[in-house]
Amino acid sequence: MGFRSVLVTVVALSAAAIGPAIAQTGTPADADADRKAAALLSAVVQVKMRASPDARSSETLGAVREGSGVVIDDAGYIVTIGYVVIEPEAIEVTTFEGKSFPAQLVGYDHATGFGLLRPLVPLPNVTPMPIGDSAALEVREPVMVLPHGGPGAATLAYVVSKRPFAGSWEYLLESALFTSPPTLTWAGAALIDRGGRLVGVGSLLVRDSMEPGTPMPGNMFVPIDLLKPILADLESTGRAKGPPRPWMGLATEEVSGQLVVTRVSPDGPADRAGMRRGDVVVGVGGDPVKTHEEFYKRVWALGPAGTEVPLKVLRGSAVRDLQVKSIDRFDYFRAGKGT
């Protein structure tokens, strides 16, 4: 079944003007399209999270969060975007039928941004969404964005770029998916290709979806291909294998070729080293840095979490040398599985 058939059928489930036209055809192909559209809708759930009382992420993300999630296998595992569910006290998922169930955070990966949930009881009448190949997506290819909310929430979009994305919070994807026009319910939304397969998970609303610095509102999606090599690890141990990257607890913004510190995580490594909001990071050791990508790659190349990170910081008119004792980001956030 092609993408157009999926989209028209999903929208038709709630659009009176289109629905009768679909229903009148009554062909086996239409019946098959209806079944596949219903399966796609059933796989997308609403995710609500209440953070732990001492959650450090509540200051920036809020104590109550909401997004979407996608059921991806018969075991009931749900992939979502991690910032919706980190440091949970309680998590609830609501199916397309409006039935709510408690869920548990079983895995989180800061490098990709994925969070993995598991309902405490099997979800009824849910068909897992097949996982596709995000690398095979072409620029200008049509896709469906499907957050929770039923057929009326589905929107048509186009892949407008595939390029690196660097976030201010020590986050870098070598190749992210950017779509336009934007949806305003992006967090954890399913990005679906023309074959009805999951190819990305919604992360952000962005101003420059086509290329940096060129205004064109859209959304950034984390490619589903990044989940494939770590999924078994998230299910079994809660995190990806391998040494964790060094984390400093430092948010910066690129301003006129400079990395200006906009936030220092309280009691994090950078805070303990004396970093302040308004400082400008000008180098890692003897290497100058002007972009997030340069900054992160040089820090991560020093070694795993626990590595001393030598930063050159401009404060006022003076350049200071600061030693930041990095940590594993998991050790900063409060433990919480949610129920």
C-alpha positions in Angstrom: 0.0 0.0 0.0 1.4 3.4 -1.0 1.8 6.4 1.2 -1.1 8.3 -0.3 -3.4 5.4 0.4 -2.3 5.3 4.0 -2.7 9.0 4.5 -6.1 9.3 2.8 -7.4 6.4 4.7 -6.2 7.6 8.1 -7.6 11.1 7.5 -10.8 9.5 6.2 -11.5 7.8 9.4 -12.5 11.2 10.9 -13.2 13.3 7.8 -16.9 13.0 6.8 -16.3 14.5 3.4 -13.7 11.8 2.4 -15.0 8.9 4.4 -18.1 8.1 2.4 -16.2 8.2 -0.9 -13.7 5.6 0.5 -16.5 3.5 1.9 -18.5 3.4 -1.3 -15.7 1.8 -3.3 -15.9 -1.3 -1.2 -13.0 -3.1 -3.0 -10.7 -5.6 -1.3 -7.8 -3.0 -1.7 -9.8 -0.5 0.2 -10.6 -3.0 3.0 -6.9 -3.8 3.2 -6.1 -0.1 3.4 -8.6 0.3 6.2 -7.0 -2.5 8.2 -3.5 -1.2 7.7 -4.5 2.4 8.6 -6.2 1.1 11.8 -3.1 -0.8 12.7 -0.9 2.3 12.4 -3.3 4.3 14.6 -3.4 1.6 17.2 0.4 1.6 17.5 0.6 5.2 18.6 -0.1 5.9 22.3 -0.2 9.0 24.4 2.5 9.1 27.1 2.1 11.1 30.3 4.8 11.3 32.9 5.0 12.8 36.4 8.6 13.4 37.4 10.1 12.3 40.7 9.9 15.1 43.4 13.6 15.6 43.3 14.0 15.3 39.5 16.8 17.6 38.3 15.3 17.8 34.8 12.1 19.4 36.1 13.6 22.8 36.1 14.0 22.8 32.3 11.5 20.2 31.2 8.7 20.5 33.8 7.4 18.2 36.5 4.6 16.9 34.3 5.3 16.0 30.7 3.3 14.6 27.7 4.1 13.2 24.3 3.6 10.3 22.1 5.1 6.8 21.9 5.1 4.0 19.3 4.6 0.3 20.1 7.3 -1.5 18.1 7.0 -5.2 19.0 4.8 -8.0 20.3 6.4 -7.7 23.8 4.7 -4.2 24.0 7.9 -2.1 24.1 7.2 1.6 23.3 9.8 3.9 21.8 9.5 7.6 22.6 11.7 10.6 22.9 13.7 10.4 26.1 13.2 13.9 27.5 9.5 13.2 28.0 10.2 10.3 30.4 13.5 10.8 32.2 13.4 10.8 36.0 9.9 9.5 36.3 7.8 8.9 39.4 4.8 7.7 37.4 4.2 7.0 33.7 0.9 6.4 32.0 0.2 5.4 28.4 -3.2 5.8 26.8 -4.2 3.8 23.7 -6.1 4.9 20.6 -9.2 3.5 22.3 -8.8 5.8 25.3 -7.7 3.1 27.8 -4.9 4.1 30.1 -2.3 1.8 31.7 0.8 2.3 33.9 4.1 1.9 32.2 7.8 1.7 33.3 10.9 3.3 31.9 13.2 0.5 31.0 15.8 2.2 28.9 17.2 5.6 28.0 20.1 6.6 25.7 21.4 10.1 25.9 23.5 9.8 22.7 20.5 9.2 20.5 17.7 10.7 22.7 15.5 7.6 22.7 13.5 6.4 25.7 12.0 2.9 25.9 8.9 2.1 27.9 7.1 -1.1 28.8 3.5 -1.3 29.9 2.9 -3.2 33.2 0.1 -5.1 31.5 -0.4 -6.0 27.8 -2.0 -3.3 25.8 -5.3 -4.5 24.2 -6.0 -4.2 20.5 -2.6 -2.8 19.6 -0.7 -3.8 16.5 3.1 -3.0 16.7 4.3 -0.6 14.0 6.9 -2.2 11.7 10.3 -0.6 11.8 11.6 0.8 8.5 14.9 2.1 7.0 15.5 5.7 7.7 18.7 5.7 5.7 16.6 4.9 2.6 14.5 8.0 2.9 15.1 10.5 0.1 15.0 14.3 0.5 11.7 15.6 -0.8 10.1 12.3 -0.1 6.5 12.5 1.4 6.1 11.1 5.0 3.3 11.0 7.5 3.7 12.5 11.0 1.4 10.6 13.4 1.3 11.8 17.1 -1.3 10.5 19.5 -4.8 12.0 18.9 -6.2 9.8 16.3 -6.6 10.2 12.5 -7.2 13.9 12.8 -3.7 14.4 14.2 -2.0 12.8 11.2 -0.3 15.3 8.9 1.5 15.1 5.6 5.1 16.4 5.5 8.2 16.1 3.4 11.7 15.3 4.2 13.5 18.6 3.5 17.0 17.7 4.7 19.2 14.9 6.2 22.1 16.4 8.0 23.9 16.6 11.3 22.2 18.2 14.3 23.9 19.6 17.3 21.9 20.6 20.4 23.0 23.0 23.1 22.8 20.2 25.8 25.9 18.2 24.8 24.0 16.3 22.1 25.0 15.5 18.5 23.5 13.4 15.8 25.6 12.7 12.7 22.5 12.6 10.5 19.0 13.7 11.7 15.8 13.9 9.7 14.2 17.3 9.1 10.6 17.6 7.8 8.3 20.5 6.9 5.6 21.8 7.3 5.9 21.5 11.1 3.6 19.7 13.5 3.1 21.3 16.9 2.7 17.8 18.6 6.1 16.6 17.8 7.4 15.0 21.0 7.6 11.2 20.4 5.5 11.4 17.3 5.9 8.6 14.7 7.5 9.5 11.3 6.0 7.0 8.8 7.2 6.3 5.3 5.2 5.4 2.3 5.2 1.7 3.2 3.6 2.4 6.6 6.9 1.8 8.5 8.4 3.8 11.4 11.4 5.7 10.3 11.8 8.4 13.0 10.7 9.6 16.4 9.8 13.3 16.9 12.2 15.4 18.9 12.0 19.1 18.2 10.4 22.0 16.5 13.0 23.9 14.5 13.2 27.2 12.7 15.7 26.1 10.0 14.6 22.7 8.8 16.2 22.9 5.3 19.6 24.2 6.3 21.1 26.1 9.3 20.4 29.8 9.2 17.7 29.6 6.5 14.3 30.2 8.0 11.9 27.3 7.2 9.9 26.0 10.2 9.8 22.2 10.6 10.6 19.3 12.9 13.6 17.3 13.7 13.2 13.5 14.0 15.7 11.0 15.4 16.2 8.3 12.8 15.0 4.9 13.8 18.1 3.3 12.4 19.9 4.6 15.5 17.7 2.5 17.7 18.4 -0.8 16.0 21.9 -1.5 17.3 21.0 -0.5 20.9 17.5 -1.8 21.3 18.4 -5.2 22.8 20.7 -3.4 25.3 18.0 -0.9 26.3 15.6 -3.8 26.9 18.0 -5.9 28.9 20.2 -3.4 30.8 18.5 0.0 30.3 21.3 1.6 28.4 23.6 1.0 25.4 26.8 -1.0 25.8 30.2 0.6 25.8 31.9 3.3 27.8 29.7 6.4 28.4 30.7 9.7 27.0 32.0 12.4 29.3 29.3 14.8 30.3 29.9 18.3 31.8 26.4 19.7 32.5 27.0 22.6 30.2 24.6 24.3 27.7 26.0 26.6 25.1 24.7 28.6 22.1 26.5 29.5 18.9 26.6 33.3 18.8 28.7 35.0 16.1 31.3 32.3 16.0 31.4 31.9 19.8 30.1 29.3 22.2 28.3 31.3 24.9 27.4 29.4 28.1 23.6 29.8 28.6 23.1 27.3 31.5 25.2 25.4 33.9 23.5 22.3 35.5 23.4 22.9 39.3 26.0 20.8 41.1 27.2 19.3 37.8 30.8 19.0 36.7 30.9 22.4 35.0 29.3 24.0 38.0 31.8 22.5 40.4 34.6 23.6 38.1 33.5 27.2 38.4 31.8 27.7 35.0 29.3 30.6 34.8 26.5 31.7 32.6 27.9 34.2 30.1 31.3 32.5 29.9 32.6 31.8 26.4 34.2 28.5 25.6 37.0 29.2 23.3 39.0 25.9 23.4 39.4 22.4 24.5 43.0 22.0 25.6 45.0 23.6 22.8 42.3 23.2 20.2 40.0 26.2 19.4 36.3 25.5 19.1 33.6 27.7 17.6 30.8 25.3 16.9 28.9 22.7 18.9 30.1 19.9 16.7 33.8 20.9 17.1 33.3 21.3 20.9 31.6 17.9 21.5 33.8 15.9 19.2 37.0 17.2 20.9 35.6 16.6 24.4 34.4 13.1 23.5 37.8 12.2 21.9 39.5 12.8 25.3 38.1 9.6 26.7 35.1 8.1 28.5 33.1 9.6 31.4 35.4 10.5 34.3 38.0 12.2 32.0 39.3 15.6 32.9 38.3 18.1 30.3 40.6 21.1 30.0 38.6 24.1 28.8 39.8 27.6 27.8 37.1 30.0 28.9 36.8 33.7 28.1 35.3 35.6 31.0 35.2 39.4 30.5 38.5 40.2 28.9 40.5 37.3 30.4 41.0 33.8 29.2 40.9 31.2 32.0 41.9 27.6 32.1 39.4 25.3 33.8 39.5 21.6 34.5 36.2 19.9 34.4 36.0 16.5 35.9 33.4 14.9 33.6 30.9 12.3 34.7 28.4 9.8 33.2 25.1 11.7 32.6 23.3 8.7 34.2 24.9 9.5 37.5 23.5 13.0 37.5 19.9 12.3 37.0 17.8 10.7 39.8 17.0 7.1 39.4 13.4 6.4 38.5 11.5 3.8 36.6 8.0 5.0 36.9 4.9 3.0 37.6 
